[in-house]
């Protein structure tokens, strides 16, 4: 009687399946820090394209241009979000599974993608005063890959690679296939391709430029 009732409850059309474990839903949402690094990647790309246009039409007028603010906003957002994630993974009691799977650096533990983003954020922020000093000392850049811009580009690419790693880790740890995570991974990869293509235009001749 008990077995029949159980079978009827779990197989009856339209009935909700019984929860067999408190592990949570089979499908999970994307955490806010993943959205944050994707926003940072987008802000950086838009800022770089805006800055190139700004230099070609207006020239170099100040460090505090809107284009520069968009670039460094992306670096700050990625650094703060991933810094929070590392602190949570290191110290929060509820983050034991993430801590066990994390990467250790200077006694702190966090996902590999977060560490890559943090390094990129530091590189981007350090390139800001370096670039300002460079322009004041030598004027406008002859080439896009000046020393401070090279540091900036390395930081940007690191944030975008870190964003891809964080999305990929979330997708692999999900309990079910997530089309959204797959789309976000493709989007993060697209931002990286745009950045590399933008740098490559320095060495590719276009007849209409």
C-alpha positions as CSV (number, residue, x, y, z in Angstrom):
1,X,0.0,0.0,0.0
2,X,2.8,2.4,0.9
3,X,4.8,1.5,-2.2
4,X,1.8,1.9,-4.4
5,X,1.0,5.3,-2.9
6,X,4.6,6.4,-3.4
7,X,4.7,5.2,-7.0
8,X,1.4,7.0,-7.7
9,X,2.7,10.2,-6.2
10,X,5.9,10.2,-8.2
11,X,4.6,9.0,-11.6
12,X,1.2,10.5,-11.8
13,X,1.0,12.9,-14.8
14,X,1.3,16.5,-13.7
15,X,2.6,15.6,-10.2
16,X,5.7,17.4,-8.9
17,X,8.7,15.1,-8.3
18,X,9.7,14.5,-4.7
19,X,12.9,16.2,-3.6
20,X,15.4,13.5,-2.7
21,X,18.2,15.7,-1.4
22,X,18.6,19.3,-0.1
23,X,21.3,20.0,-2.7
24,X,19.2,22.6,-4.4
25,X,17.6,23.1,-7.8
26,X,18.9,21.3,-10.8
27,X,19.3,24.6,-12.6
28,X,21.1,27.5,-11.0
29,X,21.4,31.2,-11.9
30,X,24.5,33.1,-12.9
31,X,26.0,34.7,-9.8
32,X,26.4,38.5,-9.7
33,X,30.2,38.4,-9.8
34,X,30.2,36.7,-13.2
35,X,27.9,39.4,-14.5
36,X,30.2,42.0,-12.9
37,X,33.3,40.7,-14.8
38,X,31.3,40.5,-18.1
39,X,30.2,44.1,-17.5
40,X,33.8,45.0,-16.9
41,X,34.9,43.3,-20.1
42,X,32.3,45.2,-22.1
43,X,33.1,48.5,-20.5
44,X,36.7,48.1,-21.3
45,X,36.1,47.3,-24.9
46,X,33.7,50.2,-25.4
47,X,36.2,52.5,-23.6
48,X,39.1,51.5,-25.8
49,X,37.2,52.0,-29.1
50,X,35.9,55.3,-27.8
51,X,39.4,56.4,-26.8
52,X,40.8,55.6,-30.2
53,X,38.0,57.7,-31.8
54,X,38.6,60.4,-29.3
55,X,42.3,60.6,-30.1
56,X,41.7,60.7,-33.8
57,X,39.0,63.4,-33.7
58,X,39.8,65.5,-30.6
59,X,43.3,64.6,-29.6
60,X,44.8,64.2,-26.2
61,X,43.3,66.7,-23.8
62,X,43.2,65.2,-20.3
63,X,43.5,61.9,-18.5
64,X,39.9,62.3,-17.2
65,X,38.2,61.8,-20.5
66,X,34.9,59.8,-20.6
67,X,36.6,57.1,-22.6
68,X,39.4,56.6,-20.0
69,X,36.8,56.5,-17.3
70,X,35.0,53.7,-19.1
71,X,38.2,51.7,-19.4
72,X,39.3,52.1,-15.8
73,X,35.7,51.5,-14.5
74,X,35.9,48.1,-16.1
75,X,39.2,47.4,-14.4
76,X,37.9,48.6,-11.0
77,X,34.7,46.6,-11.2
78,X,36.5,43.4,-12.1
79,X,39.1,43.8,-9.4
80,X,36.5,44.6,-6.7
81,X,34.1,41.8,-7.6
82,X,36.9,39.2,-7.8
83,X,38.5,40.5,-4.7
84,X,35.3,40.0,-2.8
85,X,35.0,36.5,-4.3
86,X,38.5,35.6,-3.1
87,X,37.8,36.9,0.4
88,X,34.5,34.9,0.5
89,X,36.1,31.7,-0.7
90,X,38.9,32.1,1.8
91,X,37.0,32.9,4.9
92,X,33.3,32.1,4.5
93,X,32.2,28.8,6.2
94,X,29.6,28.3,3.5
95,X,32.3,28.4,0.7
96,X,34.0,25.1,1.7
97,X,33.5,23.4,-1.7
98,X,34.8,26.4,-3.6
99,X,37.7,26.7,-1.1
100,X,38.6,23.1,-1.7
101,X,38.7,23.6,-5.5
102,X,40.3,27.0,-5.4
103,X,43.8,28.2,-6.2
104,X,46.0,29.4,-3.3
105,X,48.0,32.6,-3.5
106,X,49.6,34.4,-0.5
107,X,47.4,32.4,1.8
108,X,44.1,33.3,0.0
109,X,42.0,30.9,-2.0
110,X,39.9,31.7,-5.0
111,X,38.9,30.5,-8.5
112,X,41.6,30.7,-11.1
113,X,39.5,33.0,-13.2
114,X,39.2,35.4,-10.3
115,X,43.0,35.5,-9.8
116,X,43.5,36.2,-13.5
117,X,41.0,39.1,-13.3
118,X,42.6,40.5,-10.2
119,X,46.0,40.5,-11.9
120,X,44.5,42.2,-14.9
121,X,42.8,44.8,-12.7
122,X,46.1,45.7,-11.0
123,X,47.9,46.0,-14.4
124,X,45.2,48.3,-15.8
125,X,45.1,50.6,-12.8
126,X,49.0,50.7,-12.7
127,X,49.0,51.7,-16.4
128,X,46.8,54.8,-15.8
129,X,49.4,57.0,-14.1
130,X,52.1,55.5,-16.3
131,X,50.2,56.5,-19.4
132,X,49.6,60.0,-18.1
133,X,53.3,60.5,-17.3
134,X,54.2,59.1,-20.7
135,X,52.0,61.5,-22.6
136,X,53.2,64.5,-20.5
137,X,56.8,63.5,-21.2
138,X,56.6,62.4,-24.9
139,X,53.3,63.7,-26.2
140,X,50.9,61.7,-28.3
141,X,51.7,58.1,-29.1
142,X,53.2,57.3,-32.5
143,X,52.0,53.7,-32.1
144,X,49.1,52.2,-30.2
145,X,51.3,49.8,-28.4
146,X,53.4,52.2,-26.3
147,X,54.9,50.8,-23.1
148,X,51.9,52.0,-20.9
149,X,49.4,50.8,-23.5
150,X,51.1,47.4,-23.6
151,X,50.6,47.1,-19.8
152,X,47.0,48.2,-20.2
153,X,46.4,45.7,-23.1
154,X,47.9,42.9,-21.0
155,X,45.5,43.8,-18.1
156,X,42.5,44.0,-20.4
157,X,43.2,40.6,-22.0
158,X,43.7,39.1,-18.6
159,X,40.3,40.4,-17.4
160,X,38.6,39.0,-20.5
161,X,40.4,35.6,-20.2
162,X,39.5,35.6,-16.5
163,X,35.8,36.3,-17.4
164,X,35.9,33.3,-19.8
165,X,37.3,31.0,-17.1
166,X,34.7,32.1,-14.6
167,X,31.8,31.5,-16.9
168,X,33.3,28.2,-18.0
169,X,33.7,27.1,-14.4
170,X,30.2,28.1,-13.6
171,X,28.9,26.1,-16.6
172,X,31.0,23.0,-15.6
173,X,29.8,23.1,-12.0
174,X,26.1,23.5,-12.9
175,X,23.8,20.5,-12.3
176,X,22.2,20.9,-15.6
177,X,23.0,22.2,-19.1
178,X,22.6,26.0,-19.1
179,X,22.1,27.7,-22.5
180,X,22.6,31.0,-20.8
181,X,26.1,30.0,-19.5
182,X,27.0,28.8,-23.0
183,X,25.9,32.2,-24.5
184,X,27.8,34.1,-21.8
185,X,31.0,32.1,-22.6
186,X,30.6,32.9,-26.3
187,X,30.0,36.6,-25.4
188,X,33.1,36.7,-23.2
189,X,35.2,35.1,-26.0
190,X,33.8,37.6,-28.4
191,X,35.0,40.5,-26.2
192,X,38.5,39.0,-26.2
193,X,38.4,38.7,-30.0
194,X,37.4,42.3,-30.4
195,X,40.2,43.4,-28.2
196,X,42.8,41.4,-30.1
197,X,41.4,42.6,-33.4
198,X,41.6,46.2,-32.2
199,X,45.3,45.8,-31.3
200,X,45.9,44.1,-34.7
201,X,44.6,47.1,-36.6
202,X,47.9,48.9,-35.8
203,X,49.7,46.5,-38.1
204,X,47.1,45.9,-40.7
205,X,46.7,48.3,-43.6
206,X,43.2,49.4,-44.6
207,X,42.8,51.4,-47.7
208,X,40.0,53.5,-46.3
209,X,41.9,54.6,-43.1
